[in-house]
Amino acid sequence: MTSETVTSSARPPVLLPSLPPEIWVRILKSHNQPGHLWNKCRQVSRSFRDWVDQVFLEKQQLQKVSIDFHFSAALSSRTGFEHPLALKMTLDRLSEDKTGAIFKHRTTTEIWGDDQEMVSTMKDKARNTFRGYQTGHLIQRPRHVIKVRRSALDSDLPDLQFDYQTVEISFDWRKMFTDFYAEVAYCERLRIERLNTIIPEAARQRELIGLGLCDPTKSMMEMMNAFADIVHDATKDARRFRIRKLLLDRFGEETSESWDPDDEPGIENKALEELKEINFALGFATFDDLESGGVIRP
């Protein structure tokens, strides 16, 4: 059996119940918020970190992740039209030491069938994009989107490696989850902080509507637009924070501080709009292992 000590600067140490590891694993398995499980429970102790890792593997959380690469359109001689090309990659296997997740494309032949020209074009574009990642110039403009359940980000894939022959990628799956869920939590925190700033105005508008002193439809539209702006700006600021940190870690302070997304607003706006559309669609996704009523957090 084992016991764990939780420490806090605000409270005296708390000794967790002494339970066999398999009981703790069962308790953690019953948690239906993977983000909270990873961000909070995993930080309790080294044992909890190992148990959460075990839970993520046993509950097949990696199987619920997809990495989508988006390329420029290509002309198909068979159809006579240009088609947007995207490569969806899903888990194929773990590395021998289980530190790396190896993802492989599975949909190319399903989409294009026997159109070998388009299959070849897809693979060529994938290889060229992979080379761009290795030079580091795609940090500011990622060509991929990570989908984890009902959330999508174009966040980093740590220790990303490519197999050009098989068109496979591998990355540190633990660090990927850490970075992904940290950005989701940071974005949520920004939204809550900013939503709190418009609560007084929302209350005032409601009072005016009750007194018949303002147009309820116009007032409601204004508040909905304010909410949409907050969601957009929180996503944008969290994304900018991540990119600056990556530039700092890989290229130093000068590069990080000199990067100004407003120099190329079209690139950022396009990425944010794509993420908005993808996240909206993911909001309707269902996962049988978690659906127990109510909203499931990512």
Buried (B, 14 or more C-beta within 10 A) or exposed (E): EEEBEEEEEEEEEEEBEEBEEEEBBEBBBEBBBBBBBBBBBBEBBEBBBEBBBBBBBEBEBBEBBBBBBBBEEBEBEEEEEEBEBBBBBBBBEBEEEEBBBBBBBEBBEEBBEEBEBBBEBBBEBBBEBBEEBEEEEBBBBBBBBBBBBBBBBBBBBBEBBBEEEEBBBBBBBBBBBBBBBBBBBBBBEBBEEBBEEBEEEBEEBBEBBEEEEBEEEEBBEBBEEBBEEBBBBBBBBBBBBBBBEBBBEEBEEEBBEEBEBEEEEEEBEEBBEBBBEBBEEBEEEEEEEBEEEEEBBB
